[in-house]
Amino acid sequence: MSVLDDIRKIHPVIDVVVLAFKAVVTLELKRRDNDQKVLVLQVKMQDMMEIFVQLRVIAPNQKESNRGFTVEESLKKICSRIAEDIWSCANLCDSYSKKRLLVKLLKSPIYEGRLAGCIQTFVERRSELHTVLGMFTAHKIHSTFSLLEKNQEVLKSINNSIQVIFERLRTQTPIEKQIWKLIESKGGLEKCTEDESALTELVKFDLYGCVGDRSWRDAEQDPPGPPAHEVNQLKQELQLDVDDDLKKNMTVFKRKLDEQQRQLQQIENTVINQGDRVISVVREGPHDRIHDPVSRCVIHRMGWKLGVPVQEFVHTLHDYYVAQNNDSAVVDNYFTIMASPAPGSTADDQTLALRAAFSAAKQRAAEKWALKHINIKNIIPLMEVFDGDASGFVSVWEANQVASLRPKDWSFLQWLAYWAAGRHFTIWQYRQKIGAIILQMFKSVEDLIPTNRDIVNHYLLGLWAVDQVLCQIVPCTEPPDGILAEKIASYTHTEEDIMEQKLKALNYEIDGPDTLGLIIGDSQIERNLLPLIYLLLKFHLMIIHAGSRTVYDREELFTAEETLSQIFDAIFARVDTLYCQSSMNFMKI
């Protein structure tokens, strides 16, 4: 990626391609489950992008020897086509990745044909780029005519290879092998899609899977038949035209890509503003990779390496701030230094140093309110924020992540005070606000147009998971006051505004882990869960209120249900991760 970024600075004409490529790849990396067929396509897309490396040896103003066109003039149209191809293929991958396993298998010939078509497109575009850039390179490794002659043979060979690869990838997991065996026993794909009894058995297998280590076929008791709506839903998905589905998905996918590109541009601007801070890191110790100066100083003084015991780290942070907040020590240190001033220092230098000493002492005195919250009683919340993976250690990445979340107008000590004594209060506030919204939703059912009530009731049934989370929240019996309370209110309002802007850009629709990642970033889901649920339910309440005046489009609240489902899928995945980490820690003991 960095090579492409360097090249597009010299040749801005490829901007449109590189930005599309980076956005698509970044979104794909946010998925928890990457389909192997999609990864094959990603590899071929990367192969195509690698051809742009040739631009490093071509000057921006260099002209083609025969027709006199510049590089920009020759690449402009093809770059626009490639960007559209990347978006189109990425939309296909996005739509395909969201399909349930049964749909992927039963419609595998269609999707595999489309994916293979995308791969062929990228191969063709690579060939076109090679031909165009060959006109500007000094060596012209292959003549254009010989390349065109071989092109069809190469495409045919690649197409055959891709088909073989896709066929092998159909049965890469045990569950896929069992489903595929069941499909074949029912007469193959075509017969299965037309036979309702075969579809019923497939849905049954998909829902109940295995009992222990055995298939439900080998279980002592045959599980009940699947609900009729599950079979009907599968039939509807199979009858759905792929082109119509892709067109519909493009609306959602384009919002995701636009937001991803905006965030990438924001990151790029940040990197430019930071300069070359990372250049010296290679030559320094692990502590030098910590961005926050206080954390870096603590880790360096203690002689710790990459893994820092979290309890010891938090205690040492506390001791560090206690020592630093000795106001008189700052000024005393100044007079000690002035007793033997540096050679060449003037009276003005000494006056400025004294002012700096008093200013530092004054700032530390003003932060005593924050220091009082960093105490033994609040050690556990601080340990939790630094130890996001529950490993018992603070990594460089975790320390930097905590520091990166800090608001610009907060000191690190104030930020620690928020997590120590203010975070629980914030959570409790959201618990009350979310509870109030849910209560309003249930009360609003009576005012709905009769045809809307079943739709809303179905949505409300899906709020059981939210209710389970709210029930687990312990009341905050010691709400913060004074400066901390003011800062919490300001911070909460700012964070809500930022998250709401992202949700508006995505039309309040979360259709997968990649979309969720655009909203909450790289932080753990639990750090953003309640404000996210609050903003979504507030929006859903507006939809429900509208149901007293107009008839719903069923799609509206279905999208709302799917959005909440995606969030709790991420929660369950996070719980599984923490459970595995805890099990590993227990085994070490």
LUMDRENZA-543194 format. One line per field, with one value per residue (C-alpha): residue number from 0; residue in three letters; x, y, z negated. Coordinates in pm, whole numbers, always signed. Each point is the difference from the previous one (the first is absolute). Layout:
k	(NUM ...)
r	(ala ...)
c1	(X ...)
c2	(Y ...)
c3	(Z ...)
END
This chain:
k	(0 1 2 3 4 5 6 7 8 9 10 11 12 13 14 15 16 17 18 19 20 21 22 23 24 25 26 27 28 29 30 31 32 33 34 35 36 37 38 39 40 41 42 43 44 45 46 47 48 49 50 51 52 53 54 55 56 57 58 59 60 61 62 63 64 65 66 67 68 69 70 71 72 73 74 75 76 77 78 79 80 81 82 83 84 85 86 87 88 89 90 91 92 93 94 95 96 97 98 99 100 101 102 103 104 105 106 107 108 109 110 111 112 113 114 115 116 117 118 119 120 121 122 123 124 125 126 127 128 129 130 131 132 133 134 135 136 137 138 139 140 141 142 143 144 145 146 147 148 149 150 151 152 153 154 155 156 157 158 159 160 161 162 163 164 165 166 167 168 169 170 171 172 173 174 175 176 177 178 179 180 181 182 183 184 185 186 187 188 189 190 191 192 193 194 195 196 197 198 199 200 201 202 203 204 205 206 207 208 209 210 211 212 213 214 215 216 217 218 219 220 221 222 223 224 225 226 227 228 229 230 231 232 233 234 235 236 237 238 239 240 241 242 243 244 245 246 247 248 249 250 251 252 253 254 255 256 257 258 259 260 261 262 263 264 265 266 267 268 269 270 271 272 273 274 275 276 277 278 279 280 281 282 283 284 285 286 287 288 289 290 291 292 293 294 295 296 297 298 299 300 301 302 303 304 305 306 307 308 309 310 311 312 313 314 315 316 317 318 319 320 321 322 323 324 325 326 327 328 329 330 331 332 333 334 335 336 337 338 339 340 341 342 343 344 345 346 347 348 349 350 351 352 353 354 355 356 357 358 359 360 361 362 363 364 365 366 367 368 369 370 371 372 373 374 375 376 377 378 379 380 381 382 383 384 385 386 387 388 389 390 391 392 393 394 395 396 397 398 399 400 401 402 403 404 405 406 407 408 409 410 411 412 413 414 415 416 417 418 419 420 421 422 423 424 425 426 427 428 429 430 431 432 433 434 435 436 437 438 439 440 441 442 443 444 445 446 447 448 449 450 451 452 453 454 455 456 457 458 459 460 461 462 463 464 465 466 467 468 469 470 471 472 473 474 475 476 477 478 479 480 481 482 483 484 485 486 487 488 489 490 491 492 493 494 495 496 497 498 499 500 501 502 503 504 505 506 507 508 509 510 511 512 513 514 515 516 517 518 519 520 521 522 523 524 525 526 527 528 529 530 531 532 533 534 535 536 537 538 539 540 541 542 543 544 545 546 547 548 549 550 551 552 553 554 555 556 557 558 559 560 561 562 563 564 565 566 567 568 569 570 571 572 573 574 575 576 577 578 579 580 581 582 583 584 585 586 587 588)
r	(met ser val leu asp asp ile arg lys ile his pro val ile asp val val val leu ala phe lys ala val val thr leu glu leu lys arg arg asp asn asp gln lys val leu val leu gln val lys met gln asp met met glu ile phe val gln leu arg val ile ala pro asn gln lys glu ser asn arg gly phe thr val glu glu ser leu lys lys ile cys ser arg ile ala glu asp ile trp ser cys ala asn leu cys asp ser tyr ser lys lys arg leu leu val lys leu leu lys ser pro ile tyr glu gly arg leu ala gly cys ile gln thr phe val glu arg arg ser glu leu his thr val leu gly met phe thr ala his lys ile his ser thr phe ser leu leu glu lys asn gln glu val leu lys ser ile asn asn ser ile gln val ile phe glu arg leu arg thr gln thr pro ile glu lys gln ile trp lys leu ile glu ser lys gly gly leu glu lys cys thr glu asp glu ser ala leu thr glu leu val lys phe asp leu tyr gly cys val gly asp arg ser trp arg asp ala glu gln asp pro pro gly pro pro ala his glu val asn gln leu lys gln glu leu gln leu asp val asp asp asp leu lys lys asn met thr val phe lys arg lys leu asp glu gln gln arg gln leu gln gln ile glu asn thr val ile asn gln gly asp arg val ile ser val val arg glu gly pro his asp arg ile his asp pro val ser arg cys val ile his arg met gly trp lys leu gly val pro val gln glu phe val his thr leu his asp tyr tyr val ala gln asn asn asp ser ala val val asp asn tyr phe thr ile met ala ser pro ala pro gly ser thr ala asp asp gln thr leu ala leu arg ala ala phe ser ala ala lys gln arg ala ala glu lys trp ala leu lys his ile asn ile lys asn ile ile pro leu met glu val phe asp gly asp ala ser gly phe val ser val trp glu ala asn gln val ala ser leu arg pro lys asp trp ser phe leu gln trp leu ala tyr trp ala ala gly arg his phe thr ile trp gln tyr arg gln lys ile gly ala ile ile leu gln met phe lys ser val glu asp leu ile pro thr asn arg asp ile val asn his tyr leu leu gly leu trp ala val asp gln val leu cys gln ile val pro cys thr glu pro pro asp gly ile leu ala glu lys ile ala ser tyr thr his thr glu glu asp ile met glu gln lys leu lys ala leu asn tyr glu ile asp gly pro asp thr leu gly leu ile ile gly asp ser gln ile glu arg asn leu leu pro leu ile tyr leu leu leu lys phe his leu met ile ile his ala gly ser arg thr val tyr asp arg glu glu leu phe thr ala glu glu thr leu ser gln ile phe asp ala ile phe ala arg val asp thr leu tyr cys gln ser ser met asn phe met lys ile)
c1	(+0 +277 +165 -327 -36 +347 -72 -333 +174 +206 -284 -332 -186 -3 -156 -347 +124 +223 -265 -263 +245 +101 -360 -109 +293 -43 -369 +77 +252 -273 -198 +21 -49 +179 -135 +281 -156 -5 +363 +91 -162 +184 +332 -72 -100 +330 +186 -160 +98 +362 +38 -13 +344 +141 -97 +295 +233 -230 +9 -340 +71 +140 -171 -75 +246 -258 -307 +143 -247 +114 -35 -298 -182 +62 -108 -296 -276 +132 +46 -364 -110 +219 -143 -352 +105 +141 -320 -219 +199 +22 -379 -33 +234 -189 -337 +136 +169 -329 -186 -72 +194 -293 -53 +370 +5 -333 +80 +371 +4 -139 +227 +307 -64 -27 +314 +190 -120 +146 +332 +2 -74 +298 +225 -117 +54 +350 +73 -133 +210 +307 -59 -47 +298 +212 -20 +184 +261 +342 +37 -349 +47 -279 -135 -363 -99 +148 -167 -341 +44 +67 -268 -293 +195 +105 -358 -133 +263 -67 -376 +39 +230 -240 -291 +204 +99 -360 -126 +255 -85 -369 +73 +285 -170 -165 -345 +29 +101 -304 -240 +150 -35 -366 -52 +148 -215 -308 +94 +231 -39 -274 -233 +60 -101 -329 -81 -162 +64 +372 +10 -177 +261 +283 -147 -42 +365 +103 -199 +84 +335 +163 -79 +330 +249 -269 -228 -369 -48 +188 -172 -233 -282 -72 -32 -330 -70 +110 -250 -188 +124 +361 -70 -196 +282 +250 -230 -29 +378 +49 -257 +158 +164 +372 +12 -292 +161 +334 -169 -178 +318 +200 -201 +110 +350 +70 -80 +253 +266 -54 +37 +306 +166 -77 +162 +304 +45 -27 +267 +221 -24 +83 +309 +114 -46 +193 +301 +269 -40 +42 +339 +199 -216 +196 +313 -170 -141 -359 -100 +74 -293 -238 -153 -105 +305 -115 -60 +326 +190 -152 +80 +353 +77 -121 +207 -299 -2 -295 -224 -75 -194 -317 -38 +360 -36 -310 +156 +315 -204 -164 +336 +141 -278 +17 +372 -48 -273 +231 -32 +285 +240 -35 +100 +269 +150 +16 +198 +234 +80 +36 +254 +241 -138 +101 +286 -129 -344 -136 -234 -281 +57 -25 -320 -161 +104 -155 -326 -5 +57 -286 -227 +69 -66 -324 -119 +69 -181 -300 -6 -10 -371 +94 +276 -236 -195 +311 -17 -17 -381 +14 +291 -217 -170 +344 +138 -294 +51 +372 -43 -251 +82 -17 +350 +124 +256 +6 +138 +140 -310 -237 +183 -6 -367 -97 +207 -144 -357 +82 -174 +239 -80 +48 +326 +87 -62 -349 -62 +100 -236 -286 +61 +56 -300 -208 -48 -243 -214 -8 -109 -274 -126 -27 -176 -268 -36 -24 -254 -213 +6 -107 -286 -114 +14 -237 -237 -2 -143 -351 +16 +115 -206 -131 +196 +324 -41 +118 +317 +81 -80 +240 +269 -67 +37 +354 +93 +43 +378 +6 -209 +245 +287 -190 -86 +368 +96 +64 -147 +247 -38 +279 -55 +292 -24 +194 +250 -21 -378 +35 +266 -204 -304 +210 +183 -320 -168 +301 +34 -372 +21 +293 -173 -329 +173 +136 -340 -166 +260 -86 -376 -7 +54 +258 +11 +323 +318 +162 -273 +15 +377 -57 -207 +195 +350 +253 -112 -182 -375 -83 +157 -253 -292 -241 +34 -39 -314 -137 +39 -142 -304 -62 -12 -219 -240 -48 -93 -247 -162 -43 -205 -294 -36 +131 +14 +346 +222 +84 +361 +45 -34 +152 +315 -23 -20 +294 +206 -52 +69 +338 +94 -80 +179 +308 -72 -25 +324 +170 -128 +135 +339 +15 -113 +280 +254 -123 +23 +359 +88 -156 +203 +321 -85)
c2	(+0 +245 -56 +87 +309 +116 -57 +184 +306 +5 -114 +135 -156 -336 +158 -125 -360 -2 +155 -249 -289 +113 +53 -343 -183 +182 -88 -363 -18 +106 -316 -274 -277 +38 -235 -176 +68 +371 -18 -154 +300 +239 -159 +51 +360 +52 -155 +257 +287 -111 +102 +365 -49 +51 +367 +52 +10 +216 +377 +177 +212 -287 -42 -306 -19 -75 +213 +255 -66 +55 -268 +180 +23 -368 -123 +228 -207 -340 +111 +112 -340 -186 +198 -90 -365 -3 +150 -241 -308 +117 +41 -359 -121 +198 -138 -355 +13 +93 -301 -296 -318 -182 +280 +11 -373 -27 +301 -83 -34 +353 +165 -192 +108 +364 -20 -168 +277 +261 -184 -8 +374 +73 -216 +190 +335 -105 -90 +337 +185 -199 +95 +370 +24 -198 +297 +213 -241 +8 -377 -106 -355 -142 +146 +105 -227 -320 +80 +38 -326 -193 +180 -226 -318 +137 +101 -341 -175 +225 -49 -380 +19 +224 -237 -289 +209 +105 -358 -110 +290 -100 -277 +144 -36 -309 +164 +93 -355 -138 +248 -67 -376 +57 +211 -274 -266 +205 +9 +303 +375 +40 -260 +126 +354 -126 -265 +142 -315 +18 +368 -84 -264 +240 +272 -259 -93 +367 +82 -301 -97 -257 -150 -24 -149 -173 +117 +28 -299 -212 +147 -214 +251 +165 +378 +167 +131 +357 +288 +66 +359 -124 -216 +280 +243 -236 -39 +377 +41 -266 +163 +344 +121 +55 +318 +155 -103 +156 +323 +22 -82 +264 +275 -125 -95 +340 +167 -228 +69 +377 -7 -226 +232 +300 -171 -106 +359 +117 -251 +106 +365 -96 -191 +298 +235 -232 +4 -264 -93 -372 +27 -27 -275 -279 +106 +36 -227 -134 +286 +251 -137 +125 +327 +145 +153 -95 -368 -5 +146 -251 -301 +127 +66 -344 -167 -185 -151 -67 -172 +205 -155 +208 +22 +114 +245 +168 +21 +154 +256 +103 +32 +198 +259 +28 +76 +244 +191 +117 +369 +133 -256 +158 +345 -137 -182 +332 +172 -301 +36 +378 -38 -118 +150 -134 +185 +284 +23 +351 +156 -15 -375 -48 +207 -209 -321 +122 +87 -347 -161 +196 -74 -374 +9 +191 -250 -294 +170 +50 -375 -119 -71 -263 -156 -74 -240 -208 -209 -360 -7 +82 -225 -267 +235 +132 -352 -88 +298 -74 -378 -25 -363 -118 -144 +159 +207 +341 -9 +293 -7 +8 +288 +197 -74 +137 +312 +44 +9 +297 +327 +270 +242 -263 -83 -367 +22 +139 -280 -259 +164 -41 -374 -41 +190 +136 -290 -190 +313 +42 -362 +40 +316 -185 -288 +241 +177 -327 -137 +313 -37 -366 +96 +266 -259 -235 +284 +114 -332 +104 +308 -189 -63 -359 -132 +123 -168 -348 +145 +206 -287 -222 +268 +39 -376 +34 +243 -283 +13 +373 -66 -269 +248 +269 -244 -76 +364 +80 +335 +283 +102 +261 +236 +233 +370 +319 +16 -373 +17 +298 -174 -320 +191 +180 -316 -208 +266 +26 -376 -34 +268 -176 -339 +148 +157 -342 -166 +266 -57 -372 +66 -168 -338 -253 -299 -165 +20 +228 +263 -32 +56 +327 +125 -120 -22 -246 +23 -282 -9 +38 +348 +134 -238 +211 +333 -194 -177 +326 +188 -289 -48 +375 -18 -312 +176 +273 -271 -155 +339 +52 -322 +183 +205 -212 -367 -149 -132 -337 +50 +289 -192 -315 +207 +124 -359 -109 +294 -100 -364 +94 +187 -296 -240 +214 -13 -381 -21 +227 -214 -313 +168 +103 -346 -164 +245 -68 -375 +39 +210 -264 -276 +198 +14)
c3	(+0 -90 +340 +175 -219 +99 +369 -1 -141 +320 +229 -144 +292 -185 -313 +88 +28 -309 -225 +118 -51 -350 -110 +126 -158 -333 -10 +80 -284 -245 +66 -263 +257 +331 +268 +184 +340 -79 -108 +337 +167 -234 +101 +372 -68 -179 +294 +225 -230 -6 +366 -112 -158 +351 -30 -235 +302 +215 -29 -26 +310 +207 +338 +208 +288 +274 -76 -243 -285 -359 -271 -151 +333 +71 -345 -78 +165 -99 -363 -14 +139 -249 -293 +114 +38 -353 -141 +196 -101 -363 -3 +126 -276 -262 +111 +26 -342 -169 +140 -224 +71 +163 +250 +81 +73 +183 +220 +24 +381 +37 -257 +108 +358 -111 -215 +283 +231 -238 -5 +380 +5 -224 +217 +309 -170 -104 +361 +120 -257 +100 +363 -77 -236 +244 +236 -257 -138 +154 +40 +125 -128 +219 +319 -9 +287 -145 -332 +163 +189 -320 -203 +94 -76 -340 -89 +97 -212 -301 +32 -4 -303 -191 +62 -143 -304 -69 +27 -258 -231 -7 -251 -205 -343 -160 -6 +370 +86 -182 +163 +342 -53 -93 +316 +218 -167 +96 +368 +19 -9 +261 -153 -354 +85 +149 -263 -315 -203 +87 -100 -326 -82 +86 -224 -274 +27 +9 -315 -214 +151 -223 -338 -184 +243 +207 +277 -90 +232 -258 -303 -211 +40 +333 -51 +87 +347 +74 -28 +323 +18 +8 +306 +168 -66 +166 +301 +33 -15 +267 +229 -40 +319 -58 +210 -191 -328 +98 +107 -334 -193 +187 -172 -342 +111 +155 -332 -169 +261 -18 -379 +22 +252 -221 -300 +206 +116 -360 -107 +291 -106 -359 +112 +205 -298 -232 +231 -22 -366 +70 +170 -323 -155 +167 -186 -341 -269 -33 -233 +277 +199 -271 +120 -336 -174 -352 +83 +194 -295 -246 +217 +69 -369 -105 +272 +139 +349 +229 -257 -312 -294 -6 -378 -48 +289 -148 -350 +145 +196 -327 -180 +290 -11 -379 +22 +288 -182 -275 +93 -210 +146 +346 -124 -235 +296 +187 -279 -25 +370 -27 -281 +271 +325 +337 +172 +218 -160 -53 -256 +256 +41 -376 -15 +274 -176 -325 +176 +158 -342 -159 +299 -32 -374 +58 +261 -229 -286 +229 +76 -361 +45 +259 -209 -290 +227 +77 -317 -116 +22 +372 +95 +165 +253 +99 +38 +226 +231 +48 +23 +285 +84 -366 +25 -323 +190 +168 +354 +197 +221 -300 -167 +325 +57 -343 +68 +350 -134 -224 +99 +118 -285 -274 -175 -38 -375 +61 +251 -261 -250 +247 +35 -372 -137 +287 +240 -224 -34 +379 +45 -259 +172 +332 -172 -123 +337 +195 -249 +43 +381 -14 -235 +251 +280 -181 -87 +364 +124 -103 +226 +312 +310 -45 +304 -159 -338 +96 +158 -310 -237 +194 -37 -373 -54 +131 -279 -251 +47 -77 -310 -111 +21 -192 -278 -58 -62 -367 -117 -53 -366 +0 +295 +71 -70 +66 +285 +80 +44 +234 +206 +22 +131 +263 +107 +26 +214 +234 +43 +70 +270 +171 -10 +120 +301 +97 -47 +216 +272 -13 -24 -344 +167 -120 +233 -112 -213 +257 -42 -379 +19 +185 -294 -305 +151 -141 -362 -176 +61 -370 -11 +251 -44 -206 +186 +327 -119 -140 +330 +203 -227 +3 +382 -8 -238 +263 +253 -244 -71 +374 +4 -157 +321 +290 +96 -39 +270 -159 +102 -247 -325 +152 +59 -361 -127 +215 -127 -364 +91 +149 -318 -223 +233 -67 -375 +3 +201 -255 -289 +170 +41 -366 -107 +200 -145 -354 +60 +121 -307 -227 +169 -62 -371)
END
